[in-house]
Amino acid sequence: MKKLLFLSLLTLACASDYSKVIKATEDDYYNRNYDSAIPRIRALYEDAAGKDKLLFLMEAGMIFHSKGDFETSNKVFKEAEGIAENIKVSLTKSGLSFLLSDNESNYVGEDFERVMIKFYIAYNYLVLGDLENAKIYFRRLDFDLKEMKFIAAGYRQNNAARLLDAYVSERLGRYNDARVQYRNMEQLIGQSSLLAGDRYFLALREGDDRDKQKYSQGENKIQAYDRSMRAVSPTSNNLTEVVIIHEAGKSAIKMSRGKLINDEYLSVALRGAIEATMRNGGSISASASAGGRGMSVPRGSGGGAALAAVISALAIAENPIPIYKERDPAGSKPKKFYVNGVDIGPAEIMNDYSDTAIHNFNDNYQAIITKNLSSLAVKMVAAAIASEALSKAIEGSRGNKKGDDLVSGLISLAAGAAAGITIAQTIAPDLRCWRTIPSTFQIKRFFLAPGEYNFKVDLAGGVHNAPSKIVVEEGKPLFIPIRSYTN
């Protein structure tokens, strides 16, 4: 009987801590031990239930990308793309659950993360020199961004993707596509020296005298150098564009907020939800036998002592709402680049993934609480009802006489406390998040004469995988991927 009444409580397994699950893989990744990280992430993927496969694929795609195996990275990200497209969920609700069922559900990510999957596929194609396929994925990505524009805040837009799409479109002679993306960015981020230079260069490429006049202030924003690294006009013969894509820092990650009871707003709101559930009858039913016979619970059941004990046990419960925290602010900032010892300046931040994740989570904070309070209240009332039923069963087995109020109260209190502790131990934040992705995406375009150059990143105290030399070929744009962070 005891086992039956507590069956629903015992099946609420403690939520797994994703940071512990991924730790060994993540440590290898940030130590650049990619050959060790790859079999680890493969094992996690193969052993995972379907719920976490998307997240493990996203992590794996990043590992292969940072290793420089862009073809395998694309295979992995395309598999992730397929899973993401097939998950039938509302994107506006995908980040709003946090309680006991979270780690039993599919990881679907947020809309701006799903966009990043396509971004990396296009990015990998760029580095491989396949501009046509890169354009195909930028077009798919742009479709997602247009949808987001109508249902999500502007900060979720990916300007790094828009800018690279503009560069590819220019190179392929699709000038109108480039112009549209520049306009989109101007609406989202306003004027910038980078955009001023890019708009002027587009006018040069098109031979558009009107736009050359309109964006003439951008002429001196374009960096172009001859073989001796002397500044020259961007219209000089034989210059080739070089684009640095700097993936900087370690992304913000989900962490525990601490004890639930320390969040005054949440704890007070939860108590109110519990009271409302009890007033509404706490409509719960549980299987009373292996045959599935339903057991109806009457209005107001549960007992004050048992419910009070269940609520008191929240003192040990972890706050089920995580918090995003930055972990590498220094490593996420722009860094200077040097070509043959000449300071060409830093790249410009075009997409701040950490800021987007933090902003998005903060915007949805009260919605998260509101969505999940009733669910947790029902679980706690169910625990109180089950514990009260158990206490009565214990009384019956002990042969307690009617009127033994003290003994009955103590039994009810003990049963409620046990149920509350069981519930409290299963309340945990869902800490699943993309942990290998960079914090910021920074882009810099300049123009060089063909030849071989020394290349350096000013990253004192940090780790990076930038090349020490670059080779510029005439007529062939060069995209340089750089991943950096502080230890």
SEBATOR-579575 format. One record per residue (C-alpha): x, y, z. Coordinates in nm, 4 decimals, decimal comma. Example, Ala and Ser with C-alpha at 12.3 -4.5 7.8 and 13.67 -1.06 7.14 Angstrom:
ATOM         X         Y         Z
ATOM    1,2300   -0,4500    0,7800
ATOM    1,3670   -0,1060    0,7140
% end
This chain:
ATOM         X         Y         Z
ATOM    0,0000    0,0000    0,0000
ATOM    0,2777    0,2422    0,0935
ATOM    0,4616    0,1572   -0,2252
ATOM    0,1474    0,2120   -0,4301
ATOM    0,0639    0,5498   -0,2786
ATOM    0,4141    0,6861   -0,3293
ATOM    0,4660    0,5437   -0,6766
ATOM    0,4031    0,8786   -0,8451
ATOM    0,6614    1,0457   -0,6215
ATOM    0,9317    0,7875   -0,6660
ATOM    0,9066    0,8041   -1,0448
ATOM    1,0003    1,1726   -1,0412
ATOM    1,3706    1,1231   -1,0989
ATOM    1,6125    1,3991   -1,0171
ATOM    1,6961    1,6153   -1,3137
ATOM    2,0390    1,5515   -1,4560
ATOM    2,2941    1,8307   -1,4461
ATOM    2,4011    1,8849   -1,8060
ATOM    2,7159    2,0671   -1,6968
ATOM    2,8348    1,7419   -1,5376
ATOM    2,7287    1,5302   -1,8335
ATOM    2,9253    1,7430   -2,0809
ATOM    3,2170    1,8384   -1,8526
ATOM    3,4808    1,5966   -1,9797
ATOM    3,3962    1,6749   -2,3428
ATOM    3,3898    2,0472   -2,2743
ATOM    3,7241    2,0366   -2,0922
ATOM    3,8821    1,8585   -2,3865
ATOM    3,7295    2,1090   -2,6281
ATOM    3,8561    2,4178   -2,4466
ATOM    4,1974    2,2542   -2,4024
ATOM    4,1904    2,1975   -2,7806
ATOM    4,2130    1,8218   -2,7348
ATOM    3,9703    1,7730   -3,0212
ATOM    4,0713    1,4146   -3,0915
ATOM    3,9700    1,3287   -2,7359
ATOM    3,6551    1,5429   -2,7352
ATOM    3,5196    1,3815   -3,0529
ATOM    3,4825    1,0227   -2,9223
ATOM    3,3394    1,1605   -2,5976
ATOM    3,0663    1,3577   -2,7724
ATOM    3,0009    1,0650   -3,0055
ATOM    2,9445    0,8380   -2,7044
ATOM    2,7094    1,0910   -2,5455
ATOM    2,5117    1,1138   -2,8686
ATOM    2,4895    0,7370   -2,9139
ATOM    2,3872    0,6763   -2,5516
ATOM    2,1392    0,9631   -2,5358
ATOM    1,7672    0,9264   -2,5555
ATOM    1,6161    1,1234   -2,8393
ATOM    1,5568    1,4191   -2,6104
ATOM    1,9208    1,5345   -2,6062
ATOM    2,0430    1,4289   -2,9491
ATOM    1,9947    1,7756   -3,0984
ATOM    2,2060    1,9402   -2,8303
ATOM    2,4845    1,6828   -2,8593
ATOM    2,4894    1,7324   -3,2366
ATOM    2,5198    2,1081   -3,1895
ATOM    2,8150    2,0549   -2,9556
ATOM    2,9721    1,8035   -3,1956
ATOM    2,9325    2,0389   -3,4911
ATOM    3,1233    2,3062   -3,2993
ATOM    3,4015    2,0649   -3,2053
ATOM    3,4604    1,9585   -3,5676
ATOM    3,4357    2,3208   -3,6824
ATOM    3,6963    2,4404   -3,4311
ATOM    3,9198    2,1476   -3,5214
ATOM    3,9121    2,2675   -3,8829
ATOM    3,7229    1,9662   -4,0170
ATOM    3,4584    2,1788   -4,1865
ATOM    3,3170    1,9019   -4,4061
ATOM    3,2422    1,6744   -4,1094
ATOM    3,1128    1,9721   -3,9158
ATOM    2,8616    2,0314   -4,1925
ATOM    2,7491    1,6689   -4,1918
ATOM    2,6847    1,6940   -3,8196
ATOM    2,5116    2,0317   -3,8364
ATOM    2,2910    1,9117   -4,1235
ATOM    2,1775    1,6194   -3,9091
ATOM    2,1063    1,8670   -3,6305
ATOM    1,9139    2,0825   -3,8773
ATOM    1,6971    1,7862   -3,9726
ATOM    1,6121    1,7079   -3,6111
ATOM    1,5420    2,0723   -3,5340
ATOM    1,3061    2,1043   -3,8303
ATOM    1,1171    1,7899   -3,7308
ATOM    1,0561    1,8863   -3,3692
ATOM    0,6967    2,0001   -3,3620
ATOM    0,6938    2,2701   -3,0962
ATOM    0,6001    2,6320   -3,0687
ATOM    0,9235    2,8269   -3,0906
ATOM    0,7798    3,0979   -2,8689
ATOM    0,7274    2,8447   -2,5914
ATOM    1,0358    2,6298   -2,6269
ATOM    1,2235    2,7978   -2,3431
ATOM    0,9391    2,8329   -2,0976
ATOM    0,9411    2,4974   -1,9194
ATOM    1,1653    2,4235   -1,6280
ATOM    1,0206    2,1712   -1,3878
ATOM    1,0256    1,7974   -1,3368
ATOM    0,9318    1,7067   -1,6918
ATOM    1,2022    1,9190   -1,8571
ATOM    1,4741    1,6595   -1,8736
ATOM    1,2206    1,4124   -2,0077
ATOM    1,1418    1,6377   -2,3027
ATOM    1,3217    1,7107   -2,6267
ATOM    1,5851    1,9782   -2,6220
ATOM    1,4654    2,2107   -2,8959
ATOM    1,6704    2,5229   -2,8332
ATOM    1,5571    2,8759   -2,8999
ATOM    1,4850    3,0231   -3,2410
ATOM    1,8137    3,2162   -3,2431
ATOM    2,0014    2,8906   -3,1698
ATOM    1,8271    2,7065   -3,4503
ATOM    1,9351    2,9888   -3,6806
ATOM    2,2932    2,9323   -3,5635
ATOM    2,2825    2,5760   -3,6974
ATOM    2,2205    2,7072   -4,0491
ATOM    2,4732    2,9857   -3,9891
ATOM    2,7501    2,7362   -3,9195
ATOM    2,6637    2,5313   -4,2261
ATOM    2,6909    2,8429   -4,4436
ATOM    3,0055    2,9510   -4,2554
ATOM    3,1734    2,6135   -4,3135
ATOM    3,0957    2,6383   -4,6846
ATOM    3,2554    2,9835   -4,6903
ATOM    3,5798    2,8559   -4,5424
ATOM    3,5739    2,5670   -4,7894
ATOM    3,5428    2,8195   -5,0723
ATOM    3,1979    2,6988   -5,1799
ATOM    3,0137    3,0301   -5,2112
ATOM    2,7154    2,8873   -5,4000
ATOM    2,6235    2,6432   -5,1240
ATOM    2,6976    2,9068   -4,8629
ATOM    2,4453    3,1321   -5,0379
ATOM    2,1847    2,8538   -5,0372
ATOM    2,2095    2,8267   -4,6599
ATOM    2,2180    3,2004   -4,6078
ATOM    1,8926    3,2146   -4,8044
ATOM    1,7360    2,9495   -4,5783
ATOM    1,8653    3,1323   -4,2740
ATOM    1,7236    3,4612   -4,4016
ATOM    1,3799    3,3017   -4,4258
ATOM    1,4007    3,2107   -4,0552
ATOM    1,5175    3,5605   -3,9655
ATOM    1,2217    3,7117   -4,1519
ATOM    0,9832    3,4928   -3,9515
ATOM    1,1531    3,5909   -3,6277
ATOM    1,1257    3,9570   -3,7210
ATOM    0,7486    3,9371   -3,6790
ATOM    0,7300    3,7239   -3,3637
ATOM    1,0489    3,7982   -3,1699
ATOM    1,2452    4,0933   -3,0384
ATOM    1,5052    4,2523   -3,2653
ATOM    1,7972    4,1436   -3,0481
ATOM    1,7463    3,7850   -3,1672
ATOM    1,8390    3,8813   -3,5210
ATOM    2,1756    3,7498   -3,6383
ATOM    2,3669    4,0364   -3,7978
ATOM    2,6811    3,8282   -3,8431
ATOM    2,4792    3,6067   -4,0771
ATOM    2,3309    3,9059   -4,2565
ATOM    2,6727    4,0651   -4,3108
ATOM    2,8362    3,7498   -4,4435
ATOM    2,5359    3,6927   -4,6682
ATOM    2,5885    4,0430   -4,8076
ATOM    2,9566    3,9700   -4,8765
ATOM    2,8752    3,6431   -5,0530
ATOM    2,5974    3,8071   -5,2525
ATOM    2,8368    4,0810   -5,3677
ATOM    3,0913    3,8243   -5,4772
ATOM    2,8272    3,6316   -5,6719
ATOM    2,7035    3,9504   -5,8369
ATOM    2,3706    3,9459   -5,6527
ATOM    2,3926    4,3077   -5,5576
ATOM    2,0302    4,3556   -5,4673
ATOM    2,0536    4,0764   -5,2082
ATOM    2,3548    4,2503   -5,0563
ATOM    2,1759    4,5849   -5,0535
ATOM    1,8744    4,4321   -4,8749
ATOM    2,0939    4,2855   -4,6019
ATOM    2,2782    4,6140   -4,5490
ATOM    1,9434    4,7894   -4,5119
ATOM    1,8278    4,5283   -4,2625
ATOM    2,1407    4,5841   -4,0553
ATOM    2,1063    4,9598   -4,0691
ATOM    1,7536    4,9252   -3,9287
ATOM    1,8724    4,6957   -3,6509
ATOM    2,2040    4,8497   -3,5452
ATOM    2,2033    5,1953   -3,7009
ATOM    2,5003    5,3463   -3,8754
ATOM    2,8505    5,2088   -3,8212
ATOM    3,1897    5,2635   -3,9790
ATOM    3,1851    4,9041   -4,1008
ATOM    2,8501    4,9460   -4,2786
ATOM    2,9513    5,2849   -4,4209
ATOM    3,2575    5,1296   -4,5829
ATOM    3,0615    4,8287   -4,7047
ATOM    2,7900    5,0409   -4,8639
ATOM    3,0493    5,2488   -5,0455
ATOM    3,2318    4,9388   -5,1678
ATOM    2,9048    4,7903   -5,2949
ATOM    2,8479    5,1113   -5,4908
ATOM    3,1973    5,0746   -5,6398
ATOM    3,1307    4,7158   -5,7409
ATOM    2,8003    4,8062   -5,9029
ATOM    2,9325    5,1232   -6,0612
ATOM    2,6448    5,3094   -5,8972
ATOM    2,7451    5,6773   -5,9023
ATOM    2,4391    5,7801   -5,7032
ATOM    2,5233    5,5472   -5,4137
ATOM    2,8912    5,6374   -5,4356
ATOM    2,7913    5,9945   -5,3684
ATOM    2,5404    5,8969   -5,0998
ATOM    2,7913    5,6809   -4,9099
ATOM    3,1056    5,8771   -4,9915
ATOM    3,1862    5,9118   -4,6202
ATOM    3,2547    5,5396   -4,6209
ATOM    3,5415    5,5657   -4,8696
ATOM    3,8035    5,6211   -4,6005
ATOM    3,6585    5,3377   -4,3920
ATOM    3,7742    5,0717   -4,6362
ATOM    4,1099    4,9171   -4,5503
ATOM    4,3187    4,8159   -4,8504
ATOM    4,6925    4,7398   -4,8672
ATOM    4,9516    4,6601   -5,1294
ATOM    5,2098    4,3825   -5,0935
ATOM    5,4237    4,6049   -4,8668
ATOM    5,1237    4,6802   -4,6428
ATOM    5,1009    5,0387   -4,7595
ATOM    4,7462    5,1783   -4,7623
ATOM    4,6055    5,2025   -5,1149
ATOM    4,2731    5,2741   -5,2811
ATOM    4,0264    4,9815   -5,2757
ATOM    3,9960    5,0275   -5,6500
ATOM    4,3624    4,9353   -5,6993
ATOM    4,4227    4,6454   -5,9342
ATOM    4,4512    4,2848   -5,8182
ATOM    4,3301    4,3378   -5,4616
ATOM    4,1505    4,0455   -5,2965
ATOM    3,9051    4,0670   -5,0092
ATOM    3,9949    3,9017   -4,6826
ATOM    3,7274    3,8426   -4,4196
ATOM    3,8133    3,7571   -4,0596
ATOM    3,5368    3,5767   -3,8701
ATOM    3,6348    3,5913   -3,5057
ATOM    3,4409    3,3626   -3,2705
ATOM    3,5395    3,5124   -2,9359
ATOM    3,4951    3,4010   -2,5778
ATOM    3,2946    3,1296   -2,4086
ATOM    2,9187    3,1718   -2,4240
ATOM    2,7045    3,2534   -2,1234
ATOM    2,5643    2,9357   -1,9693
ATOM    2,2728    2,8346   -1,7498
ATOM    2,3511    2,8039   -1,3795
ATOM    2,1501    2,7412   -1,0644
ATOM    1,9968    3,0386   -0,8819
ATOM    2,0255    2,8588   -0,5476
ATOM    1,7373    2,7690   -0,3181
ATOM    1,3814    2,8245   -0,4316
ATOM    1,2841    2,9785   -0,0980
ATOM    1,5372    3,2606   -0,1506
ATOM    1,3379    3,3896   -0,4470
ATOM    1,0647    3,5793   -0,2647
ATOM    0,8525    3,6389   -0,5729
ATOM    0,8577    3,2738   -0,6782
ATOM    0,7999    3,1273   -0,3305
ATOM    0,5058    3,3592   -0,2556
ATOM    0,3534    3,2947   -0,5981
ATOM    0,3920    2,9190   -0,5483
ATOM    0,2129    2,9258   -0,2145
ATOM   -0,0713    3,1156   -0,3797
ATOM   -0,0886    2,8591   -0,6583
ATOM   -0,1033    2,5763   -0,4042
ATOM   -0,3904    2,7436   -0,2210
ATOM   -0,5740    2,7963   -0,5499
ATOM   -0,5239    2,4295   -0,6381
ATOM   -0,6694    2,3229   -0,3038
ATOM   -0,9663    2,5584   -0,3431
ATOM   -1,0332    2,4091   -0,6837
ATOM   -1,0373    2,0620   -0,5348
ATOM   -0,6846    1,9492   -0,6209
ATOM   -0,8279    1,7193   -0,8832
ATOM   -0,5811    1,4272   -0,8832
ATOM   -0,6212    1,0633   -0,9716
ATOM   -0,3764    0,7809   -0,9263
ATOM   -0,3675    0,4200   -1,0326
ATOM   -0,5023    0,2112   -0,7468
ATOM   -0,4120   -0,1227   -0,8938
ATOM   -0,2139   -0,2914   -1,1638
ATOM   -0,5376   -0,3032   -1,3574
ATOM   -0,5407    0,0764   -1,3799
ATOM   -0,8534    0,1282   -1,1647
ATOM   -0,8833    0,5062   -1,0976
ATOM   -0,8833    0,6418   -0,7414
ATOM   -1,0802    0,9648   -0,7098
ATOM   -0,9605    1,2210   -0,4566
ATOM   -1,2400    1,4273   -0,2981
ATOM   -1,2410    1,8045   -0,2764
ATOM   -1,0242    1,9453    0,0002
ATOM   -0,8423    1,6156    0,0723
ATOM   -0,4823    1,6147    0,1789
ATOM   -0,4828    1,7365    0,5363
ATOM   -0,3394    2,0598    0,6664
ATOM   -0,0484    1,8958    0,8490
ATOM    0,0624    1,6975    0,5447
ATOM    0,0360    1,9974    0,3133
ATOM    0,2201    2,2225    0,5588
ATOM    0,4998    1,9662    0,5794
ATOM    0,5200    1,9369    0,2017
ATOM    0,5461    2,3164    0,1669
ATOM    0,8066    2,3378    0,4453
ATOM    1,0257    2,0939    0,2576
ATOM    1,0683    2,3593   -0,0129
ATOM    1,3445    2,5004    0,2077
ATOM    1,5759    2,2369    0,0597
ATOM    1,4436    2,2630   -0,2974
ATOM    1,6596    2,4157   -0,5656
ATOM    1,5134    2,7043   -0,7611
ATOM    1,3839    2,5404   -1,0795
ATOM    1,4486    2,8528   -1,2850
ATOM    1,8155    2,8725   -1,3911
ATOM    1,9984    3,1927   -1,4676
ATOM    2,2282    3,2703   -1,7586
ATOM    2,5673    3,4008   -1,6488
ATOM    2,8636    3,5245   -1,8475
ATOM    3,1812    3,3244   -1,7981
ATOM    3,4353    3,4899   -2,0291
ATOM    3,3653    3,8641   -2,0626
ATOM    3,7320    3,9486   -2,1222
ATOM    3,7715    3,6866   -2,3927
ATOM    3,4570    3,8054   -2,5693
ATOM    3,5880    4,1545   -2,6446
ATOM    3,7397    4,2575   -2,9817
ATOM    4,1130    4,1991   -3,0281
ATOM    4,3592    4,3630   -3,2652
ATOM    4,4949    4,1850   -3,5703
ATOM    4,8359    4,2300   -3,7316
ATOM    4,9379    4,1540   -4,0894
ATOM    5,3148    4,1588   -4,1457
ATOM    5,3368    4,3487   -3,8193
ATOM    5,0937    4,6216   -3,9275
ATOM    4,8048    4,6854   -3,6893
ATOM    4,4870    4,6587   -3,8959
ATOM    4,2617    4,7034   -3,5932
ATOM    3,9940    4,4786   -3,4390
ATOM    3,6902    4,3141   -3,5879
ATOM    3,3442    4,4506   -3,5076
ATOM    3,0980    4,2569   -3,2916
ATOM    2,8042    4,1686   -3,5141
ATOM    2,6312    3,9099   -3,2995
ATOM    2,6493    3,8744   -2,9204
ATOM    2,5191    3,5270   -2,8457
ATOM    2,5647    3,5618   -2,4692
ATOM    2,3757    3,8892   -2,4564
ATOM    2,0968    3,7412   -2,6681
ATOM    2,0610    3,4367   -2,4411
ATOM    2,0629    3,6465   -2,1229
ATOM    1,8249    3,9059   -2,2641
ATOM    1,5875    3,6411   -2,3965
ATOM    1,5789    3,4576   -2,0649
ATOM    1,5238    3,7731   -1,8619
ATOM    1,2420    3,8817   -2,0928
ATOM    1,0675    3,5497   -2,0366
ATOM    1,1343    3,5204   -1,6623
ATOM    0,7833    3,5968   -1,5372
ATOM    0,6290    3,3996   -1,8227
ATOM    0,8364    3,0996   -1,7145
ATOM    0,7111    3,1305   -1,3579
ATOM    0,3501    3,1802   -1,4617
ATOM    0,3548    2,8852   -1,7008
ATOM    0,4924    2,6385   -1,4498
ATOM    0,3499    2,7377   -1,1120
ATOM    0,0248    2,5482   -1,1507
ATOM    0,2143    2,2363   -1,2599
ATOM    0,4336    2,2401   -0,9506
ATOM    0,1374    2,3261   -0,7247
ATOM   -0,0548    2,0236   -0,8519
ATOM    0,2464    1,7999   -0,7889
ATOM    0,2803    1,9278   -0,4335
ATOM   -0,0897    1,8908   -0,3566
ATOM   -0,0728    1,5402   -0,5012
ATOM    0,2158    1,4674   -0,2650
ATOM    0,0131    1,5984    0,0294
ATOM   -0,2881    1,3882   -0,0688
ATOM   -0,0735    1,0773   -0,1149
ATOM    0,1034    1,1323    0,2164
ATOM   -0,2267    1,1866    0,3987
ATOM   -0,3604    0,8639    0,2510
ATOM   -0,0413    0,6880    0,3588
ATOM   -0,0704    0,8254    0,7123
ATOM   -0,4253    0,6900    0,7374
ATOM   -0,3083    0,3532    0,6122
ATOM   -0,0363    0,3516    0,8777
ATOM   -0,2895    0,4454    1,1442
ATOM   -0,5116    0,1619    1,0320
ATOM   -0,2256   -0,0877    1,0466
ATOM   -0,1372    0,0333    1,3985
ATOM   -0,4972    0,0054    1,5128
ATOM   -0,5142    0,3706    1,6202
ATOM   -0,8393    0,4538    1,7881
ATOM   -1,0550    0,7447    1,6947
ATOM   -0,9458    1,0461    1,8935
ATOM   -0,5733    0,9762    1,8910
ATOM   -0,5267    1,3232    1,7391
ATOM   -0,1664    1,3698    1,8500
ATOM   -0,0531    1,0393    1,7042
ATOM   -0,2520    1,0994    1,3850
ATOM   -0,1074    1,4478    1,3491
ATOM    0,2478    1,3251    1,3962
ATOM    0,2006    1,0466    1,1437
ATOM    0,0466    1,2908    0,8940
ATOM    0,3278    1,5407    0,9526
ATOM    0,5969    1,2763    0,9058
ATOM    0,4351    1,1419    0,5905
ATOM    0,3996    1,4942    0,4524
ATOM    0,7608    1,5770    0,5325
ATOM    0,8800    1,2612    0,3572
ATOM    0,6687    1,3432    0,0538
ATOM    0,7874    1,7036    0,0542
ATOM    1,1514    1,6010    0,0698
ATOM    1,0959    1,3598   -0,2177
ATOM    0,9377    1,6363   -0,4260
ATOM    1,2032    1,8919   -0,3236
ATOM    1,4829    1,6609   -0,4332
ATOM    1,3308    1,6277   -0,7786
ATOM    1,2956    2,0020   -0,8372
ATOM    1,5976    2,1193   -1,0298
ATOM    1,6713    2,3688   -1,3059
ATOM    1,7161    2,2468   -1,6594
ATOM    2,0774    2,3455   -1,7245
ATOM    2,0926    2,2223   -2,0811
ATOM    2,2435    2,4854   -2,3096
ATOM    2,4951    2,5086   -2,5940
ATOM    2,8269    2,5253   -2,4059
ATOM    3,0862    2,5160   -2,6869
ATOM    2,9488    2,8067   -2,8872
ATOM    3,1378    3,1390   -2,8689
ATOM    3,0081    3,4423   -2,6852
ATOM    3,0462    3,6932   -2,9693
ATOM    3,0843    3,6801   -3,3452
ATOM    3,3088    3,9528   -3,4835
ATOM    3,3765    4,0332   -3,8481
ATOM    3,6393    4,2367   -4,0284
ATOM    3,6823    4,2809   -4,4035
ATOM    3,9893    4,4321   -4,5682
ATOM    4,1715    4,4001   -4,8995
ATOM    4,5209    4,2716   -4,9747
ATOM    4,7409    4,2256   -5,2785
ATOM    4,8067    3,8571   -5,3563
ATOM    5,0900    3,6984   -5,1598
ATOM    5,1848    3,5332   -4,8325
ATOM    5,1613    3,7307   -4,5082
ATOM    5,2408    3,6820   -4,1422
ATOM    4,9286    3,6981   -3,9303
ATOM    4,8913    3,7610   -3,5586
ATOM    4,6142    3,8078   -3,3016
ATOM    4,6773    4,0277   -2,9974
ATOM    4,5397    3,7874   -2,7382
ATOM    4,7595    3,8056   -2,4290
ATOM    4,6649    3,5385   -2,1770
ATOM    4,4196    3,3725   -2,4112
ATOM    4,3929    3,0717   -2,6385
ATOM    4,3257    3,0901   -3,0105
ATOM    4,3523    2,8822   -3,3257
ATOM    4,4402    3,1654   -3,5642
ATOM    4,6871    3,0863   -3,8428
ATOM    5,0350    3,2328   -3,8214
ATOM    5,0433    3,2842   -4,1997
ATOM    4,7790    3,3553   -4,4611
ATOM    4,8015    3,3123   -4,8363
ATOM    4,6011    3,5527   -5,0519
ATOM    4,5252    3,4410   -5,4072
ATOM    4,4183    3,6796   -5,6806
ATOM    4,0441    3,6796   -5,7401
ATOM    3,9741    3,4294   -5,4609
ATOM    3,8197    3,5721   -5,1411
ATOM    3,9781    3,4466   -4,8222
ATOM    3,7666    3,3739   -4,5143
ATOM    3,9695    3,3270   -4,1960
ATOM    3,7971    3,1498   -3,9050
ATOM    3,9389    3,2284   -3,5626
ATOM    3,8238    3,0766   -3,2328
ATOM    3,9553    3,2356   -2,9154
ATOM    3,8816    3,2541   -2,5416
ATOM    4,0576    3,3030   -2,2107
ATOM    4,1520    3,0097   -1,9909
% end
